[in-house]
Each structure stands twice: as structure tokens, then as C-alpha cells.
Amino acid sequence: MYDEHGFFEDPVGGQRHEGRAAVREHFAVALQAPREVHLMSIAVVGTEVAVLFRAVATDGTTTEVFDVMSFTDQGHIACTWAYWPAGAGDAAPSEPDARRPSTRRPGPPGSR
């Protein structure tokens, strides 16, 4: 799914998992905790996708998360940024990562 050099930043401004192996390892650990995941909404514009989902832990704790993804022309995920509220899981950073704008892949002409 991920491009060889793709990354997943969870949350935005937090830990960045770079490359397929690092992304795979992140999800192998993150998905060990049992939970239900409900897709709430999805928006697609060109090679960019925003997904809103709700995760419900076995203790009933609910967290809504926005994932924003950019895809390569070959259909692989180039990057994913996870946006979730402070206090959900690990503490979210107070300021956005200054690297984000420079790593954003542009969509096709006219998609903005």
C-alpha cells in the first residue's frame, strides 16, 4: 500500500514512521489492541484523500480521527497524517510539524 519512501505521521507533529518497514511495524503494534473502527466520511480530490473514522476501544473509549493521505501516480500511499484530539491516546503535540508543508505532494492540476 505504501510507497517505498512513504511515511505515516501519527499524530501530526508527532512520531513519523518512514518507509514501508517502519509503517508496517507501527501498524503491527497499533492494531494489537482490540477495537472497533467505523468509517464516518471520506473525501477524495485528485490524489489526496481525507478519511474520518471513529475508533471504539473495548472499554468504550471513543476517539474520532482524521487521516489525510496523498497518493503517488502509481496508486501507492506517499504520506499519511493522522489528526486526533489532544488527550486521545498519547499526548498530541501543541504545535504542528513545520515539515508538513514541504512534504505535501501536490495533486493534479486543477484539483485544488
C-alpha positions in Angstrom: 0.0 0.0 0.0 2.7 2.5 1.0 5.3 3.8 -1.4 8.9 2.6 -0.7 9.7 6.0 0.7 6.2 6.8 2.1 5.5 7.8 5.7 2.8 7.9 8.3 2.9 10.7 10.9 0.8 9.9 14.0 -0.2 12.4 15.2 0.7 15.3 13.0 3.8 16.8 14.6 4.5 13.6 16.5 6.3 10.4 15.5 6.9 9.9 11.9 7.2 6.3 10.6 9.3 6.5 7.3 9.5 3.7 4.8 7.4 0.6 4.3 9.0 -1.4 7.0 8.6 1.3 9.6 4.9 1.9 8.7 4.3 -1.9 8.8 5.9 -2.1 12.2 3.8 0.8 13.5 0.5 -0.8 12.4 1.6 -4.2 13.7 1.9 -2.7 17.2 -1.0 -0.2 17.0 -3.5 -2.8 15.8 -2.8 -5.3 18.7 -5.3 -3.5 21.0 -8.8 -4.8 20.2 -11.2 -2.1 19.0 -13.9 -1.4 16.5 -13.3 1.1 13.7 -16.1 2.8 11.9 -15.7 4.8 8.7 -17.6 8.0 9.1 -16.7 10.0 6.0 -14.3 10.1 3.1 -13.4 12.9 0.6 -11.3 12.4 -2.5 -9.8 15.2 -4.6 -7.2 14.2 -7.2 -4.5 12.2 -5.4 -5.5 13.4 -1.9 -7.9 11.7 0.4 -9.3 12.7 3.8 -10.9 10.0 6.0 -12.8 10.5 9.2 -13.2 7.4 11.3 -14.2 6.5 14.9 -12.3 4.1 16.9 -14.0 2.5 19.9 -11.9 0.6 22.4 -13.1 -2.4 24.4 -13.6 -0.1 27.5 -16.0 2.1 25.4 -13.5 5.0 24.9 -14.3 6.7 21.6 -11.8 8.7 19.5 -12.5 10.3 16.2 -9.5 10.6 13.9 -8.9 12.3 10.6 -6.3 10.7 8.3 -5.2 12.8 5.3 -3.3 10.8 2.6 -1.5 11.6 -0.6 -1.0 9.0 -3.3 1.7 8.6 -5.9 0.8 8.3 -9.6 1.2 4.6 -9.2 -1.5 4.5 -6.5 0.8 3.9 -3.5 0.3 5.9 -0.3 3.0 8.6 -0.3 2.2 10.0 3.1 -0.4 9.9 5.8 -1.0 12.5 8.5 -3.2 11.5 11.5 -5.2 14.2 13.2 -6.7 13.4 16.5 -7.7 15.4 19.6 -5.2 16.1 22.4 -5.7 13.7 25.2 -6.6 10.8 22.9 -4.0 8.1 23.4 -0.6 9.6 23.7 -0.4 13.4 24.2 -0.7 15.2 20.9 1.9 17.9 20.2 0.8 21.5 20.8 2.2 22.9 17.5 2.0 21.4 14.0 5.2 20.0 12.5 6.9 22.6 10.4 8.0 19.9 7.9 4.5 19.2 6.8 4.0 21.8 4.1 7.3 20.8 2.4 6.4 17.1 2.3 3.0 17.5 0.9 2.7 16.1 -2.6 0.6 18.3 -5.0 -2.4 16.9 -6.6 -3.0 17.0 -10.4 -3.5 20.5 -12.0 -6.9 21.9 -11.2 -7.5 19.7 -8.2 -7.2 22.5 -5.6 
